[in-house]
Amino acid sequence: MQRRMKIDYSCPVLYRLYKPEDFVALYAIEQVCFHPPDRFSRGYMRRLVEQPNSATWIAEEDESMSGFALVEWTREAELAAYIQTLEVVPERRGKGVGGELLRRLENSASAAGAALIWLHVDAENAAAIRVYQARGYVRHGREEDYYGRNRAALIYAKPLGVEQAI
Ligand SMILES: CC(C)(COP(=O)(O)OP(=O)(O)OC[C@H]1O[C@@H](n2cnc3c(N)ncnc32)[C@H](O)[C@@H]1OP(=O)(O)O)[C@@H](O)C(=O)NCCC(=O)NCCS
């Protein structure tokens, strides 16, 4: 029996670092993915992407932005990286874009010398929690009322190896 070949007509995903001209498209994704009071304001988001000691990765398909993710690093006892956000437009989810953006955040943080990467995630955000758990993040705690009254955050963290390749 002749088998039909399955052809994938979807565009390849291009991953690259943020450029200032990306801001409008990036913030449009924030508006799709989060609603007030969870949404970052435009000003806060701009400060995040422009700060030193951070990396913002963009996922692009057919010249259209399908997701982005942002990590920053600070020195406390040791250099640690914090994931500010990871966002993929609803119609492009479930195809590995979020996981690849996460991997790139880890590589940027690792290249900056961070030994650990961590984040807060809404305790009800099962999709995001699955992505983190599947990629080696371990739950380290819970903060009640972090996102507002009766909305807890879970803290997930992962040690970073220095030799991760991009
Ligand atoms: C969390 C979020 C970024 C995940 O993005 P995503 O692109 O769907 O993530 P992935 O595709 O990498 O992983 C999602 C699922 O798709 C599966 N998947 C990965 N590659 C795939 C492929 N090629 N084909 C089909 N499914 C695939 C993954 O296995 C994963 O399933 P699993 O969780 O059962 O293992 C996305 O849901 C989102 O933007 N949510 C709103 C914003 C948000 O809450 N962000 C988190 C802030 S803490």
The ligand as a MOL file (V3000), in Angstrom:
LIG
                    3D

  0  0  0     0  0            999 V3000
M  V30 BEGIN CTAB
M  V30 COUNTS 48 50 0 0 0
M  V30 BEGIN ATOM
M  V30 1 C 3.3800 28.4590 28.8320 0
M  V30 2 C 3.5180 28.6620 27.3360 0
M  V30 3 C 4.5890 29.7180 27.0690 0
M  V30 4 C 3.9420 27.3490 26.6730 0
M  V30 5 O 4.2270 27.5910 25.3080 0
M  V30 6 P 4.1480 26.4300 24.2120 0
M  V30 7 O 4.7530 26.9720 22.9740 0
M  V30 8 O 2.7750 25.8910 24.1250 0
M  V30 9 O 5.1120 25.3500 24.8810 0
M  V30 10 P 5.6080 23.9930 24.1910 0
M  V30 11 O 4.9270 23.7830 22.8890 0
M  V30 12 O 7.0790 23.9890 24.2200 0
M  V30 13 O 5.1100 22.9230 25.2130 0
M  V30 14 C 3.7330 22.7480 25.4000 0
M  V30 15 C 3.3340 21.3440 25.0510 0
M  V30 16 O 3.4350 21.0900 23.6700 0
M  V30 17 C 4.1520 19.8640 23.4520 0
M  V30 18 N 4.9620 19.9310 22.2320 0
M  V30 19 C 6.2390 20.3200 22.1360 0
M  V30 20 N 6.6660 20.2080 20.8610 0
M  V30 21 C 5.6310 19.7600 20.1300 0
M  V30 22 C 5.4310 19.4680 18.7760 0
M  V30 23 N 6.4230 19.6080 17.8740 0
M  V30 24 N 4.1980 19.0610 18.3990 0
M  V30 25 C 3.2110 18.9280 19.2780 0
M  V30 26 N 3.3360 19.1840 20.5930 0
M  V30 27 C 4.5360 19.5940 21.0160 0
M  V30 28 C 5.0610 19.7720 24.6170 0
M  V30 29 O 5.4320 18.4240 24.8550 0
M  V30 30 C 4.2010 20.3180 25.6830 0
M  V30 31 O 3.3370 19.3120 26.1080 0
M  V30 32 P 3.4990 18.7500 27.5230 0
M  V30 33 O 3.4180 19.9800 28.3710 0
M  V30 34 O 2.3700 17.8230 27.6620 0
M  V30 35 O 4.8630 18.1330 27.5640 0
M  V30 36 C 2.1730 29.1030 26.7020 0
M  V30 37 O 1.1650 28.2300 27.1360 0
M  V30 38 C 1.7630 30.5400 27.0250 0
M  V30 39 O 2.1980 31.4860 26.3880 0
M  V30 40 N 0.8990 30.7190 28.0390 0
M  V30 41 C 0.4200 32.0650 28.4020 0
M  V30 42 C 1.4900 32.8860 29.0580 0
M  V30 43 C 1.9690 32.2350 30.3260 0
M  V30 44 O 1.1870 31.8440 31.1680 0
M  V30 45 N 3.2920 32.1580 30.4550 0
M  V30 46 C 3.9350 31.5550 31.6220 0
M  V30 47 C 4.4020 32.6290 32.5340 0
M  V30 48 S 5.1330 31.9280 34.0080 0
M  V30 END ATOM
M  V30 BEGIN BOND
M  V30 1 1 1 2
M  V30 2 1 2 3
M  V30 3 1 2 4
M  V30 4 1 2 36
M  V30 5 1 4 5
M  V30 6 1 5 6
M  V30 7 2 6 7
M  V30 8 1 6 8
M  V30 9 1 6 9
M  V30 10 1 9 10
M  V30 11 2 10 11
M  V30 12 1 10 12
M  V30 13 1 10 13
M  V30 14 1 13 14
M  V30 15 1 14 15
M  V30 16 1 15 16
M  V30 17 1 15 30
M  V30 18 1 16 17
M  V30 19 1 17 18
M  V30 20 1 17 28
M  V30 21 1 18 19
M  V30 22 1 18 27
M  V30 23 2 19 20
M  V30 24 1 20 21
M  V30 25 1 21 22
M  V30 26 2 21 27
M  V30 27 1 22 23
M  V30 28 2 22 24
M  V30 29 1 24 25
M  V30 30 2 25 26
M  V30 31 1 26 27
M  V30 32 1 28 29
M  V30 33 1 28 30
M  V30 34 1 30 31
M  V30 35 1 31 32
M  V30 36 2 32 33
M  V30 37 1 32 34
M  V30 38 1 32 35
M  V30 39 1 36 37
M  V30 40 1 36 38
M  V30 41 2 38 39
M  V30 42 1 38 40
M  V30 43 1 40 41
M  V30 44 1 41 42
M  V30 45 1 42 43
M  V30 46 2 43 44
M  V30 47 1 43 45
M  V30 48 1 45 46
M  V30 49 1 46 47
M  V30 50 1 47 48
M  V30 END BOND
M  V30 END CTAB
M  END
